Amino acid sequence: MDKINYDSLIEEGVILPIYKPLMWTSFDVVKFVRNLLKKTYNLKKIKVGHAGTLDPLATGILVLCIGKKTKEINKIQEENKIYLATIKVGESTPSYDRETEIDNTYPTSHINEELIIDSIKSFRGKSEQTPPIFSALKIDGKRSYELARKGEKIIPKKREIEIFKFNLLNFKNLEIDCEIECSKGTYIRSIASDMGKKLNSGAYLKYLERYSVGEYSIKNCLQIDEIKDLLSLQ
């Protein structure tokens, strides 16, 4: 990727695909880059936003839009995403991932690769998905996860999603490795939970990496510690 200089940053803006580390929030990345830009170029303020949230427990590409390129955030958000996921079968959690403790265990002796493949087929295409209660979606002006952590009863509204591709990569030790290409607004955690139900068992999302957002992929994104080297005062 070309060096970022002051003139191009101010006059044109920059799109910066970054690999979000584990346990960083998407806002952590935005804040880190904004502060780095302000310090490097002695700026009082600079617009920095991201084109699609990643949960702290997820890794992968986070597309940052800087300066005038923030106008393209909505366009990039509409692009399809590809994820690499590991779904743990036989157990469930309230958050559908590792954020919360395992709350139930289920039978698994009947589960085999053929059953998993049949289940995967049922996800492809358009459907109505219920988001996790532990999500950043707002309900009556409050974040859903804030209400869930207080123990309040939440019934998220279903939303239409589309799964373009859902491939089984491996099944071993009750863990399903898969690749999913989906539309905006798809919760892979909900897919994991629904997968458990379709298998007459339970499941949660153990690992998640976002491989690509539209034309941007992890093949050409920057690590956090590489960003500073990209900035130029020339």
N, C-alpha and C positions, 0 to 999 in steps of 0.2 A: 504494500500500500504506500502511496506517495506521502511525503512529509506534509504536515498541516502547517501552513504559514498564516500569519496574522491577516493578510489581505484576503485570502480565500475564505478564512473563517468568518470575517466580518461581511464581506461582499456577497458571498455565495452560500455560506453555511456548509456543514459537513455531515455525512452519514457515516457512522462509526459502528460496525458490527463487532461486538465484544463477547468473549466467552465468560459468562457469569459463573463465578466460583460457588461451590457448595456453601450454604449457610449465609451467603450475602443475599439481601433483599434486592429487588430491582431498583428501589430508590437508593440503596447504598451505592450501587454502581453509578447512578445518575449524579449523586452528591459528590462522589469521588472525582468523577470526570469534570464536573462543573468547578469544583475547587481547584483542580489542577490547571484548568484553562485560565481561571481568574488569576492564579498566582503566576503562571508562565507569561501571560500577556498583559498583566497588570490591569485587569478589567474589573470594573465595579459590579457588573452583572453580565450574564450570558445565558440565553435560553438553552436548556438541555432537557430533552424528554425521551422516553422510550416507546417503542412500537409493539407493546405486548408484554404483560407481566409474566415473570417466572417465579414460582414459589421458592422460598429459601432452600428447601430440600431438593430442588431441581437444579441442574446445571445446563450449560449449553448457550446457544446464541441469543444475545439480547441486542436488538438493533437500536442504537442511540441516534437521535436526530438533534443536530446542534445549529443554533442560529436560525437563519432563514429556512433551513431544511426541516424545522419543526412543523412546517406547513404540510409536510408529506407523511406525518405520523399516521393519520387516518387511512391514507392510501395503503401504506405498508401493513397496517393492522388487518386489512381485508385479505391479505395474501394467505394462501394455504401454508400450514405448518407441517413439518415432519418431526416425529418424536421417536426416540428409542427408549423403550420402557421394559422394566422387569416387574411382573405381577406375581405376588406371593399368594399361593392358593392354600386354603384350609384354615385361614385366620382372617379376622377383620378388625378394623379400628374405626372409631367414630369419625375421624377426619379423612378416612379412605387412604391414608398414607402413614409415614412413620412419625408424624408430628404428635400423635396421641398413642397411648398404650393399646395393646391388643385387648379387645373386650370379649371376643368369642372365638371358639375353635369349632371346626366342622369336619365331617367325614371326608376322606379323600381317596379311599381305596378304589373307588369306581372311576376315578379320573385318569384318562389316558390321552395320548396325542390326537387320536381320531376324534374324541369328544371335544377337545379344545379347538380343533380345526373347524368342526361343525358350528361351534359357538361363535368363533371369529366371523364366519360367513354372515351371521345374523346381524352383525354390527355395520356392515358395509351399506353405503347409501345414506339417504336422509332419515332422520329420526328425531324424536323429542327427548331431550336429555334433562335430567334433574341435577342441577349443580350441587356440590357438597355443601353442607351447612357451614363447614369451616372454609369459607371463601371470602374474597374481598368485595363481593357483590353487596350493594346497599339494599337494606330492607327498612322502609320507613325512615330513611336518612341515616341509618347506622350500618356499619360493616357487619355482615353476616357472622364472621368469626368472633366478633366482640360479643354478640348475643349468645352464640353457641357456648363460648367459654363461661358465660354467666349461668348456663344451664337452661336458658329460655327455649321454649319450643319454637322451632322454625320450620316453615314449609316453603322452600324456594320454588319460584315459578319455573316451569319447564321452558326450555328454549330449543329452537330447531337448530340442529347441527348436521354436518354431512361428513361421513368417513369415506374418503376416496380410495384409501389403500390400508389394509390391515393384514400384515404377514407374520406368521409364526417363524421365529428364527431358531428357537431352541426351547426344549422343555426338559428340565432336570431338577431333581430335589424339590419338586413342587413349586418351581419357579418358571414362569413363562417369560421368555425374552421375545419381544416383538417390535415391529416397526409399524407406525401409524401415521398416515397422512390425513389431515383433517382440516375443517374449515375454522374460521375465527370463532372464538367462544367455546370451543370444545374443552371439556375437563377430562384429562386422561385418568385422573383419580376416580371419576364417576364410571369411566369405562372399566377400570379395574374392579370396582365394587359390583357393577352389573355383570361382569364376567363371572364372578364368584356365584352369583345367583343363577345364572344360566347353566352353570356346572353343578347345580344342586349342592353347593358348598358355600364357602365365603372366600373373599380375596381382598387384598389391598395393594396399593402401589408402593413397591419397595425402592425402585430407582427410576429416575426420569432424566433424560437428556434431550433438549431441543436441538435437533440436527440442522434444521433450516427454517427460514421464514422467506417465502418467495424465492428471489434470486440469491439471497444471502445465506451462507451456510458456515458451519464450523471449520470448513476447509480454508476459508479466507478471513476468519475473524481474529481479533487481537486478544492476547492474554492481558490481564489487568496490569502486570508489570512491564508490558511492552508499550503502553500508551505514551508514557513520558518521552520515550525515544522517538516517537512519531512527530512530536511537536517541534516546530522550528521557529526561530525568531527572525529568520531571513525573509 
